[in-house]
């Protein structure tokens, strides 16, 4: 994915109901680019047999099979 242009970040934010001041367009675009780069790395991780987080109950400290 190419870098998000400030104007495009503003357009997408407005579409989501979050209008931005013009002074924030570049900062929001840069933050979105950073988040995208981190998520891209996480998508490449191989978790093998790791169960989903929904199977863990913190109050008991044990994993349960969902279902």
PQR file of N, CA, C, O and H, with PARSE charges and radii, in Angstrom:
ATOM      1  N   UNK A   1       0.850  -1.187   0.000 -0.4000 1.5000
ATOM      2  CA  UNK A   1       0.000   0.000   0.000 -0.0000 2.0000
ATOM      3  C   UNK A   1       0.884   1.235   0.000  0.5500 1.7000
ATOM      4  O   UNK A   1       1.879   1.299   0.722 -0.5500 1.4000
ATOM      5  N   UNK A   2       0.520   2.201  -0.804 -0.4000 1.5000
ATOM      6  CA  UNK A   2       1.275   3.447  -0.836 -0.0000 2.0000
ATOM      7  C   UNK A   2       0.876   4.318   0.358  0.5500 1.7000
ATOM      8  O   UNK A   2      -0.132   4.072   1.021 -0.5500 1.4000
ATOM      9  H   UNK A   2      -0.288   2.150  -1.390  0.4000 1.0000
ATOM     10  N   UNK A   3       1.676   5.320   0.604 -0.4000 1.5000
ATOM     11  CA  UNK A   3       1.395   6.215   1.721 -0.0000 2.0000
ATOM     12  C   UNK A   3       0.069   6.935   1.501  0.5500 1.7000
ATOM     13  O   UNK A   3      -0.305   7.266   0.376 -0.5500 1.4000
ATOM     14  H   UNK A   3       2.495   5.520   0.065  0.4000 1.0000
ATOM     15  N   UNK A   4      -0.622   7.163   2.602 -0.4000 1.5000
ATOM     16  CA  UNK A   4      -1.900   7.862   2.562 -0.0000 2.0000
ATOM     17  C   UNK A   4      -1.639   9.361   2.467  0.5500 1.7000
ATOM     18  O   UNK A   4      -0.920   9.921   3.295 -0.5500 1.4000
ATOM     19  H   UNK A   4      -0.318   6.894   3.515  0.4000 1.0000
ATOM     20  N   UNK A   5      -2.211  10.000   1.475 -0.4000 1.5000
ATOM     21  CA  UNK A   5      -2.058  11.443   1.307 -0.0000 2.0000
ATOM     22  C   UNK A   5      -2.896  12.168   2.360  0.5500 1.7000
ATOM     23  O   UNK A   5      -3.963  11.684   2.739 -0.5500 1.4000
ATOM     24  H   UNK A   5      -2.795   9.545   0.802  0.4000 1.0000
ATOM     25  N   UNK A   6      -2.433  13.301   2.825 -0.4000 1.5000
ATOM     26  CA  UNK A   6      -3.197  14.051   3.825 -0.0000 2.0000
ATOM     27  C   UNK A   6      -4.641  14.338   3.409  0.5500 1.7000
ATOM     28  O   UNK A   6      -5.554  14.229   4.227 -0.5500 1.4000
ATOM     29  H   UNK A   6      -1.567  13.694   2.517  0.4000 1.0000
ATOM     30  N   UNK A   7      -4.848  14.698   2.165 -0.4000 1.5000
ATOM     31  CA  UNK A   7      -6.204  14.968   1.687 -0.0000 2.0000
ATOM     32  C   UNK A   7      -7.083  13.727   1.723  0.5500 1.7000
ATOM     33  O   UNK A   7      -8.268  13.805   2.045 -0.5500 1.4000
ATOM     34  H   UNK A   7      -4.106  14.787   1.501  0.4000 1.0000
ATOM     35  N   UNK A   8      -6.501  12.587   1.393 -0.4000 1.5000
ATOM     36  CA  UNK A   8      -7.242  11.328   1.437 -0.0000 2.0000
ATOM     37  C   UNK A   8      -7.577  10.956   2.881  0.5500 1.7000
ATOM     38  O   UNK A   8      -8.669  10.458   3.153 -0.5500 1.4000
ATOM     39  H   UNK A   8      -5.538  12.523   1.131  0.4000 1.0000
ATOM     40  N   UNK A   9      -6.652  11.191   3.801 -0.4000 1.5000
ATOM     41  CA  UNK A   9      -6.918  10.938   5.222 -0.0000 2.0000
ATOM     42  C   UNK A   9      -8.086  11.799   5.692  0.5500 1.7000
ATOM     43  O   UNK A   9      -8.954  11.330   6.428 -0.5500 1.4000
ATOM     44  H   UNK A   9      -5.764  11.596   3.580  0.4000 1.0000
ATOM     45  N   UNK A  10      -8.103  13.040   5.270 -0.4000 1.5000
ATOM     46  CA  UNK A  10      -9.191  13.945   5.651 -0.0000 2.0000
ATOM     47  C   UNK A  10     -10.515  13.470   5.067  0.5500 1.7000
ATOM     48  O   UNK A  10     -11.543  13.502   5.745 -0.5500 1.4000
ATOM     49  H   UNK A  10      -7.398  13.420   4.672  0.4000 1.0000
ATOM     50  N   UNK A  11     -10.494  13.031   3.817 -0.4000 1.5000
ATOM     51  CA  UNK A  11     -11.713  12.548   3.169 -0.0000 2.0000
ATOM     52  C   UNK A  11     -12.250  11.314   3.872  0.5500 1.7000
ATOM     53  O   UNK A  11     -13.453  11.214   4.115 -0.5500 1.4000
ATOM     54  H   UNK A  11      -9.660  13.005   3.267  0.4000 1.0000
ATOM     55  N   UNK A  12     -11.372  10.372   4.203 -0.4000 1.5000
ATOM     56  CA  UNK A  12     -11.802   9.152   4.880 -0.0000 2.0000
ATOM     57  C   UNK A  12     -12.311   9.443   6.290  0.5500 1.7000
ATOM     58  O   UNK A  12     -13.294   8.851   6.736 -0.5500 1.4000
ATOM     59  H   UNK A  12     -10.395  10.454   4.006  0.4000 1.0000
ATOM     60  N   UNK A  13     -11.641  10.350   6.983 -0.4000 1.5000
ATOM     61  CA  UNK A  13     -12.087  10.725   8.324 -0.0000 2.0000
ATOM     62  C   UNK A  13     -13.470  11.366   8.263  0.5500 1.7000
ATOM     63  O   UNK A  13     -14.337  11.047   9.078 -0.5500 1.4000
ATOM     64  H   UNK A  13     -10.842  10.831   6.621  0.4000 1.0000
ATOM     65  N   UNK A  14     -13.679  12.254   7.318 -0.4000 1.5000
ATOM     66  CA  UNK A  14     -14.987  12.908   7.176 -0.0000 2.0000
ATOM     67  C   UNK A  14     -16.066  11.889   6.850  0.5500 1.7000
ATOM     68  O   UNK A  14     -17.188  11.976   7.348 -0.5500 1.4000
ATOM     69  H   UNK A  14     -12.976  12.513   6.657  0.4000 1.0000
ATOM     70  N   UNK A  15     -15.720  10.926   6.013 -0.4000 1.5000
ATOM     71  CA  UNK A  15     -16.676   9.870   5.645 -0.0000 2.0000
ATOM     72  C   UNK A  15     -17.071   9.046   6.873  0.5500 1.7000
ATOM     73  O   UNK A  15     -18.193   8.547   6.959 -0.5500 1.4000
ATOM     74  H   UNK A  15     -14.809  10.855   5.607  0.4000 1.0000
ATOM     75  N   UNK A  16     -16.144   8.910   7.816 -0.4000 1.5000
ATOM     76  CA  UNK A  16     -16.425   8.172   9.050 -0.0000 2.0000
ATOM     77  C   UNK A  16     -17.091   9.046  10.104  0.5500 1.7000
ATOM     78  O   UNK A  16     -17.350   8.590  11.217 -0.5500 1.4000
ATOM     79  H   UNK A  16     -15.233   9.316   7.746  0.4000 1.0000
ATOM     80  N   UNK A  17     -17.369  10.297   9.758 -0.4000 1.5000
ATOM     81  CA  UNK A  17     -18.014  11.201  10.698 -0.0000 2.0000
ATOM     82  C   UNK A  17     -17.044  11.886  11.641  0.5500 1.7000
ATOM     83  O   UNK A  17     -17.439  12.359  12.707 -0.5500 1.4000
ATOM     84  H   UNK A  17     -17.159  10.668   8.854  0.4000 1.0000
ATOM     85  N   UNK A  18     -15.775  11.944  11.257 -0.4000 1.5000
ATOM     86  CA  UNK A  18     -14.733  12.565  12.074 -0.0000 2.0000
ATOM     87  C   UNK A  18     -14.032  13.670  11.300  0.5500 1.7000
ATOM     88  O   UNK A  18     -12.883  13.499  10.891 -0.5500 1.4000
ATOM     89  H   UNK A  18     -15.454  11.560  10.391  0.4000 1.0000
ATOM     90  N   UNK A  19     -14.692  14.788  11.094 -0.4000 1.5000
ATOM     91  CA  UNK A  19     -14.056  15.864  10.325 -0.0000 2.0000
ATOM     92  C   UNK A  19     -12.794  16.366  11.031  0.5500 1.7000
ATOM     93  O   UNK A  19     -12.759  16.486  12.256 -0.5500 1.4000
ATOM     94  H   UNK A  19     -15.625  14.927  11.427  0.4000 1.0000
ATOM     95  N   UNK A  20     -11.772  16.653  10.246 -0.4000 1.5000
ATOM     96  CA  UNK A  20     -10.489  17.095  10.786 -0.0000 2.0000
ATOM     97  C   UNK A  20     -10.199  18.537  10.398  0.5500 1.7000
ATOM     98  O   UNK A  20     -10.555  18.984   9.309 -0.5500 1.4000
ATOM     99  H   UNK A  20     -11.800  16.555   9.251  0.4000 1.0000
ATOM    100  N   UNK A  21      -9.546  19.257  11.306 -0.4000 1.5000
ATOM    101  CA  UNK A  21      -9.020  20.574  10.963 -0.0000 2.0000
ATOM    102  C   UNK A  21      -7.901  20.362   9.947  0.5500 1.7000
ATOM    103  O   UNK A  21      -7.196  19.354  10.001 -0.5500 1.4000
ATOM    104  H   UNK A  21      -9.257  18.894  12.191  0.4000 1.0000
ATOM    105  N   UNK A  22      -7.741  21.280   9.046 -0.4000 1.5000
ATOM    106  CA  UNK A  22      -6.717  21.154   8.002 -0.0000 2.0000
ATOM    107  C   UNK A  22      -5.320  20.955   8.578  0.5500 1.7000
ATOM    108  O   UNK A  22      -4.492  20.277   7.971 -0.5500 1.4000
ATOM    109  H   UNK A  22      -8.314  22.099   9.001  0.4000 1.0000
ATOM    110  N   UNK A  23      -5.055  21.533   9.728 -0.4000 1.5000
ATOM    111  CA  UNK A  23      -3.732  21.412  10.349 -0.0000 2.0000
ATOM    112  C   UNK A  23      -3.427  19.980  10.799  0.5500 1.7000
ATOM    113  O   UNK A  23      -2.267  19.649  11.040 -0.5500 1.4000
ATOM    114  H   UNK A  23      -5.728  22.084  10.221  0.4000 1.0000
ATOM    115  N   UNK A  24      -4.436  19.140  10.913 -0.4000 1.5000
ATOM    116  CA  UNK A  24      -4.231  17.769  11.394 -0.0000 2.0000
ATOM    117  C   UNK A  24      -4.153  16.741  10.271  0.5500 1.7000
ATOM    118  O   UNK A  24      -3.829  15.585  10.545 -0.5500 1.4000
ATOM    119  H   UNK A  24      -5.379  19.410  10.716  0.4000 1.0000
ATOM    120  N   UNK A  25      -4.429  17.097   9.046 -0.4000 1.5000
ATOM    121  CA  UNK A  25      -4.470  16.143   7.936 -0.0000 2.0000
ATOM    122  C   UNK A  25      -3.174  15.354   7.815  0.5500 1.7000
ATOM    123  O   UNK A  25      -3.210  14.126   7.737 -0.5500 1.4000
ATOM    124  H   UNK A  25      -4.693  18.036   8.823  0.4000 1.0000
ATOM    125  N   UNK A  26      -2.049  16.021   7.799 -0.4000 1.5000
ATOM    126  CA  UNK A  26      -0.762  15.340   7.614 -0.0000 2.0000
ATOM    127  C   UNK A  26      -0.443  14.418   8.796  0.5500 1.7000
ATOM    128  O   UNK A  26       0.054  13.310   8.595 -0.5500 1.4000
ATOM    129  H   UNK A  26      -2.019  17.018   7.863  0.4000 1.0000
ATOM    130  N   UNK A  27      -0.722  14.860  10.013 -0.4000 1.5000
ATOM    131  CA  UNK A  27      -0.436  14.039  11.191 -0.0000 2.0000
ATOM    132  C   UNK A  27      -1.305  12.787  11.209  0.5500 1.7000
ATOM    133  O   UNK A  27      -0.826  11.705  11.547 -0.5500 1.4000
ATOM    134  H   UNK A  27      -1.126  15.760  10.176  0.4000 1.0000
ATOM    135  N   UNK A  28      -2.559  12.924  10.854 -0.4000 1.5000
ATOM    136  CA  UNK A  28      -3.455  11.769  10.822 -0.0000 2.0000
ATOM    137  C   UNK A  28      -3.029  10.800   9.724  0.5500 1.7000
ATOM    138  O   UNK A  28      -3.060   9.587   9.929 -0.5500 1.4000
ATOM    139  H   UNK A  28      -2.949  13.803  10.580  0.4000 1.0000
ATOM    140  N   UNK A  29      -2.639  11.308   8.579 -0.4000 1.5000
ATOM    141  CA  UNK A  29      -2.157  10.439   7.498 -0.0000 2.0000
ATOM    142  C   UNK A  29      -0.911   9.679   7.938  0.5500 1.7000
ATOM    143  O   UNK A  29      -0.791   8.484   7.669 -0.5500 1.4000
ATOM    144  H   UNK A  29      -2.614  12.294   8.412  0.4000 1.0000
ATOM    145  N   UNK A  30       0.013  10.353   8.608 -0.4000 1.5000
ATOM    146  CA  UNK A  30       1.233   9.694   9.081 -0.0000 2.0000
ATOM    147  C   UNK A  30       0.911   8.631  10.123  0.5500 1.7000
ATOM    148  O   UNK A  30       1.498   7.550  10.098 -0.5500 1.4000
ATOM    149  H   UNK A  30      -0.085  11.324   8.827  0.4000 1.0000
ATOM    150  N   UNK A  31      -0.005   8.918  11.032 -0.4000 1.5000
ATOM    151  CA  UNK A  31      -0.396   7.936  12.045 -0.0000 2.0000
ATOM    152  C   UNK A  31      -1.052   6.721  11.397  0.5500 1.7000
ATOM    153  O   UNK A  31      -0.771   5.586  11.784 -0.5500 1.4000
ATOM    154  H   UNK A  31      -0.482   9.797  11.052  0.4000 1.0000
ATOM    155  N   UNK A  32      -1.913   6.945  10.426 -0.4000 1.5000
ATOM    156  CA  UNK A  32      -2.571   5.838   9.727 -0.0000 2.0000
ATOM    157  C   UNK A  32      -1.545   4.982   8.989  0.5500 1.7000
ATOM    158  O   UNK A  32      -1.657   3.756   8.983 -0.5500 1.4000
ATOM    159  H   UNK A  32      -2.141   7.866  10.111  0.4000 1.0000
ATOM    160  N   UNK A  33      -0.556   5.603   8.371 -0.4000 1.5000
ATOM    161  CA  UNK A  33       0.500   4.856   7.686 -0.0000 2.0000
ATOM    162  C   UNK A  33       1.287   3.996   8.672  0.5500 1.7000
ATOM    163  O   UNK A  33       1.615   2.847   8.377 -0.5500 1.4000
ATOM    164  H   UNK A  33      -0.465   6.599   8.376  0.4000 1.0000
ATOM    165  N   UNK A  34       1.587   4.552   9.838 -0.4000 1.5000
ATOM    166  CA  UNK A  34       2.332   3.801  10.850 -0.0000 2.0000
ATOM    167  C   UNK A  34       1.518   2.598  11.335  0.5500 1.7000
ATOM    168  O   UNK A  34       2.041   1.488  11.436 -0.5500 1.4000
ATOM    169  H   UNK A  34       1.321   5.485  10.078  0.4000 1.0000
ATOM    170  N   UNK A  35       0.248   2.825  11.630 -0.4000 1.5000
ATOM    171  CA  UNK A  35      -0.618   1.733  12.083 -0.0000 2.0000
ATOM    172  C   UNK A  35      -0.682   0.645  11.016  0.5500 1.7000
ATOM    173  O   UNK A  35      -0.609  -0.541  11.337 -0.5500 1.4000
ATOM    174  H   UNK A  35      -0.177   3.726  11.548  0.4000 1.0000
ATOM    175  N   UNK A  36      -0.816   1.032   9.774 -0.4000 1.5000
ATOM    176  CA  UNK A  36      -0.874   0.056   8.683 -0.0000 2.0000
ATOM    177  C   UNK A  36       0.412  -0.759   8.606  0.5500 1.7000
ATOM    178  O   UNK A  36       0.364  -1.969   8.382 -0.5500 1.4000
ATOM    179  H   UNK A  36      -0.875   1.996   9.514  0.4000 1.0000
ATOM    180  N   UNK A  37       1.558  -0.111   8.791 -0.4000 1.5000
ATOM    181  CA  UNK A  37       2.827  -0.846   8.718 -0.0000 2.0000
ATOM    182  C   UNK A  37       2.956  -1.845   9.867  0.5500 1.7000
ATOM    183  O   UNK A  37       3.487  -2.938   9.670 -0.5500 1.4000
ATOM    184  H   UNK A  37       1.597   0.872   8.973  0.4000 1.0000
ATOM    185  N   UNK A  38       2.482  -1.493  11.058 -0.4000 1.5000
ATOM    186  CA  UNK A  38       2.532  -2.412  12.202 -0.0000 2.0000
ATOM    187  C   UNK A  38       1.590  -3.590  11.980  0.5500 1.7000
ATOM    188  O   UNK A  38       1.966  -4.738  12.217 -0.5500 1.4000
ATOM    189  H   UNK A  38       2.050  -0.605  11.218  0.4000 1.0000
ATOM    190  N   UNK A  39       0.377  -3.317  11.529 -0.4000 1.5000
ATOM    191  CA  UNK A  39      -0.589  -4.388  11.287 -0.0000 2.0000
ATOM    192  C   UNK A  39      -0.085  -5.324  10.194  0.5500 1.7000
ATOM    193  O   UNK A  39      -0.295  -6.534  10.273 -0.5500 1.4000
ATOM    194  H   UNK A  39       0.071  -2.385  11.336  0.4000 1.0000
ATOM    195  N   UNK A  40       0.568  -4.788   9.188 -0.4000 1.5000
ATOM    196  CA  UNK A  40       1.112  -5.620   8.112 -0.0000 2.0000
ATOM    197  C   UNK A  40       2.127  -6.622   8.647  0.5500 1.7000
ATOM    198  O   UNK A  40       2.141  -7.777   8.222 -0.5500 1.4000
ATOM    199  H   UNK A  40       0.739  -3.804   9.123  0.4000 1.0000
ATOM    200  N   UNK A  41       2.969  -6.191   9.571 -0.4000 1.5000
ATOM    201  CA  UNK A  41       3.955  -7.091  10.183 -0.0000 2.0000
ATOM    202  C   UNK A  41       3.239  -8.153  11.009  0.5500 1.7000
ATOM    203  O   UNK A  41       3.603  -9.328  10.946 -0.5500 1.4000
ATOM    204  H   UNK A  41       2.957  -5.252   9.916  0.4000 1.0000
ATOM    205  N   UNK A  42       2.237  -7.767  11.775 -0.4000 1.5000
ATOM    206  CA  UNK A  42       1.504  -8.727  12.603 -0.0000 2.0000
ATOM    207  C   UNK A  42       0.792  -9.775  11.755  0.5500 1.7000
ATOM    208  O   UNK A  42       0.687 -10.932  12.163 -0.5500 1.4000
ATOM    209  H   UNK A  42       1.942  -6.813  11.826  0.4000 1.0000
ATOM    210  N   UNK A  43       0.311  -9.388  10.597 -0.4000 1.5000
ATOM    211  CA  UNK A  43      -0.379 -10.343   9.720 -0.0000 2.0000
ATOM    212  C   UNK A  43       0.557 -11.422   9.206  0.5500 1.7000
ATOM    213  O   UNK A  43       0.106 -12.507   8.839 -0.5500 1.4000
ATOM    214  H   UNK A  43       0.397  -8.448  10.266  0.4000 1.0000
ATOM    215  N   UNK A  44       1.848 -11.144   9.174 -0.4000 1.5000
ATOM    216  CA  UNK A  44       2.818 -12.107   8.674 -0.0000 2.0000
ATOM    217  C   UNK A  44       3.230 -13.141   9.716  0.5500 1.7000
ATOM    218  O   UNK A  44       3.870 -14.135   9.374 -0.5500 1.4000
ATOM    219  H   UNK A  44       2.214 -10.263   9.473  0.4000 1.0000
ATOM    220  N   UNK A  45       2.875 -12.925  10.978 -0.4000 1.5000
ATOM    221  CA  UNK A  45       3.259 -13.855  12.034 -0.0000 2.0000
ATOM    222  C   UNK A  45       2.492 -15.166  11.917  0.5500 1.7000
ATOM    223  O   UNK A  45       1.310 -15.184  11.575 -0.5500 1.4000
ATOM    224  H   UNK A  45       2.355 -12.117  11.256  0.4000 1.0000
ATOM    225  N   UNK A  46       3.191 -16.266  12.209 -0.4000 1.5000
ATOM    226  CA  UNK A  46       2.571 -17.582  12.184 -0.0000 2.0000
ATOM    227  C   UNK A  46       2.349 -18.020  13.630  0.5500 1.7000
ATOM    228  O   UNK A  46       3.308 -18.243  14.368 -0.5500 1.4000
ATOM    229  H   UNK A  46       4.152 -16.252  12.487  0.4000 1.0000
ATOM    230  N   UNK A  47       1.104 -18.140  14.026 -0.4000 1.5000
ATOM    231  CA  UNK A  47       0.781 -18.487  15.404 -0.0000 2.0000
ATOM    232  C   UNK A  47       0.554 -19.979  15.600  0.5500 1.7000
ATOM    233  O   UNK A  47       0.176 -20.405  16.691 -0.5500 1.4000
ATOM    234  H   UNK A  47       0.325 -17.959  13.426  0.4000 1.0000
ATOM    235  N   UNK A  48       0.775 -20.770  14.575 -0.4000 1.5000
ATOM    236  CA  UNK A  48       0.653 -22.230  14.632 -0.0000 2.0000
ATOM    237  C   UNK A  48      -0.633 -22.645  15.330  0.5500 1.7000
ATOM    238  O   UNK A  48      -1.727 -22.372  14.838 -0.5500 1.4000
ATOM    239  H   UNK A  48       1.082 -20.424  13.688  0.4000 1.0000
ATOM    240  N   UNK A  49      -0.504 -23.296  16.459 -0.4000 1.5000
ATOM    241  CA  UNK A  49      -1.644 -23.855  17.186 -0.0000 2.0000
ATOM    242  C   UNK A  49      -2.124 -22.960  18.323  0.5500 1.7000
ATOM    243  O   UNK A  49      -2.847 -23.432  19.200 -0.5500 1.4000
ATOM    244  H   UNK A  49       0.385 -23.519  16.858  0.4000 1.0000
ATOM    245  N   UNK A  50      -1.751 -21.710  18.336 -0.4000 1.5000
ATOM    246  CA  UNK A  50      -2.157 -20.802  19.409 -0.0000 2.0000
ATOM    247  C   UNK A  50      -3.670 -20.604  19.368  0.5500 1.7000
ATOM    248  O   UNK A  50      -4.215 -20.180  18.349 -0.5500 1.4000
ATOM    249  H   UNK A  50      -1.163 -21.327  17.624  0.4000 1.0000
ATOM    250  N   UNK A  51      -4.353 -20.914  20.484 -0.4000 1.5000
ATOM    251  CA  UNK A  51      -5.805 -20.729  20.485 -0.0000 2.0000
ATOM    252  C   UNK A  51      -6.168 -19.241  20.501  0.5500 1.7000
ATOM    253  O   UNK A  51      -5.363 -18.414  20.929 -0.5500 1.4000
ATOM    254  H   UNK A  51      -3.910 -21.259  21.311  0.4000 1.0000
ATOM    255  N   UNK A  52      -7.360 -18.900  20.043 -0.4000 1.5000
ATOM    256  CA  UNK A  52      -7.772 -17.493  20.046 -0.0000 2.0000
ATOM    257  C   UNK A  52      -7.927 -16.971  21.476  0.5500 1.7000
ATOM    258  O   UNK A  52      -8.155 -17.744  22.407 -0.5500 1.4000
ATOM    259  H   UNK A  52      -8.014 -19.572  19.695  0.4000 1.0000
ATOM    260  N   UNK A  53      -7.802 -15.685  21.635 -0.4000 1.5000
ATOM    261  CA  UNK A  53      -7.899 -15.054  22.952 -0.0000 2.0000
ATOM    262  C   UNK A  53      -9.241 -15.324  23.620  0.5500 1.7000
ATOM    263  O   UNK A  53      -9.326 -15.316  24.848 -0.5500 1.4000
ATOM    264  H   UNK A  53      -7.617 -15.057  20.879  0.4000 1.0000
ATOM    265  N   UNK A  54     -10.276 -15.559  22.848 -0.4000 1.5000
ATOM    266  CA  UNK A  54     -11.601 -15.783  23.425 -0.0000 2.0000
ATOM    267  C   UNK A  54     -11.681 -17.063  24.251  0.5500 1.7000
ATOM    268  O   UNK A  54     -12.655 -17.260  24.977 -0.5500 1.4000
ATOM    269  H   UNK A  54     -10.207 -15.565  21.850  0.4000 1.0000
ATOM    270  N   UNK A  55     -10.674 -17.941  24.155 -0.4000 1.5000
ATOM    271  CA  UNK A  55     -10.685 -19.177  24.935 -0.0000 2.0000
ATOM    272  C   UNK A  55     -10.060 -18.990  26.311  0.5500 1.7000
ATOM    273  O   UNK A  55     -10.066 -19.923  27.115 -0.5500 1.4000
ATOM    274  H   UNK A  55      -9.883 -17.781  23.565  0.4000 1.0000
ATOM    275  N   UNK A  56      -9.523 -17.814  26.600 -0.4000 1.5000
ATOM    276  CA  UNK A  56      -8.862 -17.553  27.874 -0.0000 2.0000
ATOM    277  C   UNK A  56      -9.785 -16.794  28.812  0.5500 1.7000
ATOM    278  O   UNK A  56     -10.416 -15.816  28.414 -0.5500 1.4000
ATOM    279  H   UNK A  56      -9.519 -17.057  25.947  0.4000 1.0000
ATOM    280  N   UNK A  57      -9.861 -17.243  30.050 -0.4000 1.5000
ATOM    281  CA  UNK A  57     -10.663 -16.563  31.072 -0.0000 2.0000
ATOM    282  C   UNK A  57      -9.724 -16.093  32.167  0.5500 1.7000
ATOM    283  O   UNK A  57      -9.223 -16.899  32.950 -0.5500 1.4000
ATOM    284  H   UNK A  57      -9.348 -18.039  30.373  0.4000 1.0000
ATOM    285  N   UNK A  58      -9.484 -14.796  32.224 -0.4000 1.5000
ATOM    286  CA  UNK A  58      -8.517 -14.231  33.143 -0.0000 2.0000
ATOM    287  C   UNK A  58      -8.857 -14.529  34.597  0.5500 1.7000
ATOM    288  O   UNK A  58      -7.956 -14.752  35.405 -0.5500 1.4000
ATOM    289  H   UNK A  58      -9.891 -14.141  31.588  0.4000 1.0000
ATOM    290  N   UNK A  59     -10.140 -14.536  34.943 -0.4000 1.5000
ATOM    291  CA  UNK A  59     -10.507 -14.753  36.342 -0.0000 2.0000
ATOM    292  C   UNK A  59     -10.134 -16.147  36.818  0.5500 1.7000
ATOM    293  O   UNK A  59      -9.948 -16.364  38.015 -0.5500 1.4000
ATOM    294  H   UNK A  59     -10.872 -14.354  34.286  0.4000 1.0000
ATOM    295  N   UNK A  60     -10.024 -17.094  35.894 -0.4000 1.5000
ATOM    296  CA  UNK A  60      -9.667 -18.459  36.266 -0.0000 2.0000
ATOM    297  C   UNK A  60      -8.215 -18.772  35.948  0.5500 1.7000
ATOM    298  O   UNK A  60      -7.639 -19.702  36.514 -0.5500 1.4000
ATOM    299  H   UNK A  60     -10.176 -16.918  34.922  0.4000 1.0000
ATOM    300  N   UNK A  61      -7.626 -18.008  35.054 -0.4000 1.5000
ATOM    301  CA  UNK A  61      -6.232 -18.233  34.680 -0.0000 2.0000
ATOM    302  C   UNK A  61      -6.001 -19.505  33.888  0.5500 1.7000
ATOM    303  O   UNK A  61      -4.873 -19.995  33.829 -0.5500 1.4000
ATOM    304  H   UNK A  61      -8.094 -17.253  34.594  0.4000 1.0000
ATOM    305  N   UNK A  62      -7.052 -20.055  33.272 -0.4000 1.5000
ATOM    306  CA  UNK A  62      -6.917 -21.263  32.480 -0.0000 2.0000
ATOM    307  C   UNK A  62      -7.620 -21.077  31.151  0.5500 1.7000
ATOM    308  O   UNK A  62      -8.490 -20.220  31.004 -0.5500 1.4000
ATOM    309  H   UNK A  62      -7.968 -19.657  33.320  0.4000 1.0000
ATOM    310  N   UNK A  63      -7.231 -21.890  30.192 -0.4000 1.5000
ATOM    311  CA  UNK A  63      -7.872 -21.847  28.874 -0.0000 2.0000
ATOM    312  C   UNK A  63      -8.959 -22.899  28.810  0.5500 1.7000
ATOM    313  O   UNK A  63      -8.826 -23.992  29.360 -0.5500 1.4000
ATOM    314  H   UNK A  63      -6.524 -22.587  30.312  0.4000 1.0000
ATOM    315  N   UNK A  64     -10.036 -22.550  28.129 -0.4000 1.5000
ATOM    316  CA  UNK A  64     -11.152 -23.468  27.918 -0.0000 2.0000
ATOM    317  C   UNK A  64     -11.372 -23.632  26.422  0.5500 1.7000
ATOM    318  O   UNK A  64     -11.133 -22.704  25.649 -0.5500 1.4000
ATOM    319  H   UNK A  64     -10.145 -21.663  27.682  0.4000 1.0000
ATOM    320  N   UNK A  65     -11.806 -24.759  26.033 -0.4000 1.5000
ATOM    321  CA  UNK A  65     -12.138 -24.985  24.625 -0.0000 2.0000
ATOM    322  C   UNK A  65     -13.471 -24.305  24.368  0.5500 1.7000
ATOM    323  O   UNK A  65     -14.461 -24.570  25.050 -0.5500 1.4000
ATOM    324  H   UNK A  65     -11.999 -25.513  26.661  0.4000 1.0000
ATOM    325  N   UNK A  66     -13.484 -23.430  23.380 -0.4000 1.5000
ATOM    326  CA  UNK A  66     -14.717 -22.723  23.033 -0.0000 2.0000
ATOM    327  C   UNK A  66     -15.726 -23.696  22.450  0.5500 1.7000
ATOM    328  O   UNK A  66     -15.369 -24.639  21.743 -0.5500 1.4000
ATOM    329  H   UNK A  66     -12.680 -23.215  22.826  0.4000 1.0000
ATOM    330  N   UNK A  67     -16.979 -23.452  22.755 -0.4000 1.5000
ATOM    331  CA  UNK A  67     -18.004 -24.273  22.130 -0.0000 2.0000
ATOM    332  C   UNK A  67     -19.017 -24.804  23.011  0.5500 1.7000
ATOM    333  O   UNK A  67     -19.920 -25.509  22.560 -0.5500 1.4000
ATOM    334  H   UNK A  67     -17.269 -22.685  23.329  0.4000 1.0000
TER
END
